Amino acid sequence: MGVQSTEAVTGVVDETAARRREQRGWYWYDWANSVYSTSVLTVFLGPYLTSVAKAAADADGFVHPLGIPVRAGSFYAYAVSASLVLSVLAMPLAGALADRTGRKKPLMGGCAYLGAGATTGMFFLSGERYLLGGALLIVANASFVVSMMLYNSFLPQIAEPDERDAVSSRGWAFGYAAGALVLVADLALYGAHDSFGVSEGTAVRICLASAGLWWGAFSLIPLRRLRDRRTAAAAPTEAGGTAPAQGWRQLRETLRDMRRHPLTLSFLLAYLLYNDGVQTVITQASVYGSEELRLDQSTLIVAILLVQVLAAAGALLMGRLARRYGAQRTILGSLVAWTLTLAAGYFLPAKAPVWFFALAVGIGLVLGGSQALSRSLFSHLVPRGKEAEYFSAYEMSDRGVSWLGPLVFGVAYQLTGSYRDAIVSLVAFFVVGFVLLARVPVSRAIAAAGNPVPDRI
């Protein structure tokens, strides 16, 4: 008995050590890809691709991709929308294939390196090559979204239920730290490009390409440490069926299965609404700052950097709060903070950078935590063996309707002519999301999914 007991203890210790090692490897994918999200999508690509499109425009300011007249100033937005449509089509197939075959890691690696390669290729985006820029953006962004879906689906496999809030929060913090670190280097190059002997455009292209190289280089770590698991859903491909056909059949089964978990769907609806508000604030804050508050580009970039640094700290802080008060209560608290921050933003005076920085502090402190805890909370609501498929639905609720918030923002501005009214209109997403999330009986939802209920959730 003594020998068997010792062997059992040793086995538990070894399993715990292996899980910790895998978690540490998992964090590195947030570190790898967050630079794309920050440097490429948030800071540099939008203005640069718009300038390239304007250089290629006709006398009336239109470009003609596929023969369709498009205002040059709208080309970037349309390319982002196209990438999201492609990702929404690809995510369910990738998720179904991952769970069906049990080979999640190769799919994630393929998406990571396709996206990193497309991002690195943005170095060649110059002159009037707006079509090249649009194509690279579509490939990079769709690959980013699908790889994040697969990455997130590892969480319930590598962390015990009572570990997930902390593990998810550390991943977000790791990512925001990387984004801030590289953004500092990018700003040094961009701000002093003459000193480095390069033009402003070349400095931007170096920043874009370096994000792709960073993404590809650091993706090696999670791909070495994460391991595939054969789940109950994984099975050999049926005779006469191709892998994609099997994936689509599995997707149909997943959609039917999700109807048997209405509480999980209730959480997804709440997340869809409040996260759309989050994503809209991220994308429109710079517009609000430049157009309504009349702040210069350097002020806006410093504010973005401030958000990145504080989002990392905020994710860790809210992870600690979740251990004490539970993830659901902590997310609800963050939604109250989001609402108060937007209300304060309505009253910000123009040409006053210090108050805009204060707004950035408020956003940064709740940004990372609300996203990290939403991810970990959802992981408890996923039936075992269906992680990738359910996380594809999670990412679809994140990306698939991400046009709704910008639409509300745009319509509010069109009707009122005020960006202040537009920014405060987003309060509705947080208020309705709060009400819907508060109504979800999370403990009962976890039990209904067949998962153990943590002591505090």
Secondary structure, 3 states (H helix, E strand, C coil): CHHHHHHHHHHHHHHHHHHHHHHHHHHHHHHHHHHHHHHHHHHHHHHHHHHHHHHHCCCCCEECHHHCCEEHHHHHHHHHHHHHHHHHHHHHHHHHHHHHHCCHHHHHHHHHHHHHHHHHHHHHCCCCCHHHHHHHHHHHHHHHHHHHHHHHCCHHHHCCHHHHHHHHHHHHHHHHHHHHHHHHHHHHHHHCCCCCCCCHHHHHHHHHHHHHHHHHHHHHHHHHHCCCCCCCCCCCCCCCCCHHHHHHHHHHHHHHHHCCCHHHHHHHHHHHHHHHHHHHHHHHHHHHHHHHCCCCHHHHHHHHHHHHHHHHHHHHHHHHHHHHHCHHHHHHHHHHHHHHHHHHHHCCCCCCHHHHHHHHHHHHHHHHHHHHHHHHHHHHCCCCCCHHHHHHHHHHHHHCCCCHHHHHHHHHHHHHCCHHHHHHCCHHHHHHHHHHHHCCCHHHHHHHCCCCCCCCC
